[in-house]
Amino acid sequence: MPGDLSLFGEDPPSEPDQPIVPTEQPLAGWMVDSLREALTARGLTATAERQQAIEVAVGRPVDSLRSLTRAEALRALERLASTSAPQARSTSSWDSRDEDTWIDRL
């Protein structure tokens, strides 16, 4: 048998194998929404403030939330959530309401 026959009848590759480079998937819509909610919960409403908070969290300049990688988005969510944790209240929302409800008038 000639030595140039490939195993299982496959033709040898015509070009050399190129290394597989993983490509980052675009950021999921729910993750972008979560980032926006975390920024809002932190009281950041101006675009410049929101962008600065994201850039500080990920450690690089960011043009838009969709330009983040999944790992960066998760890191930003973690940092935003840790600093925006609600403060413990001494009274409940029910006790600190401004007006009487129908049940108070009974």
Secondary structure as GFF3:
##gff-version 3
##sequence-region A 1 106
A	DSSP	three_ten_helix	7	9	.	.	.	ID=ss1
A	DSSP	alpha_helix	29	41	.	.	.	ID=ss2
A	DSSP	alpha_helix	47	58	.	.	.	ID=ss3
A	DSSP	three_ten_helix	65	67	.	.	.	ID=ss4
A	DSSP	alpha_helix	70	83	.	.	.	ID=ss5
###
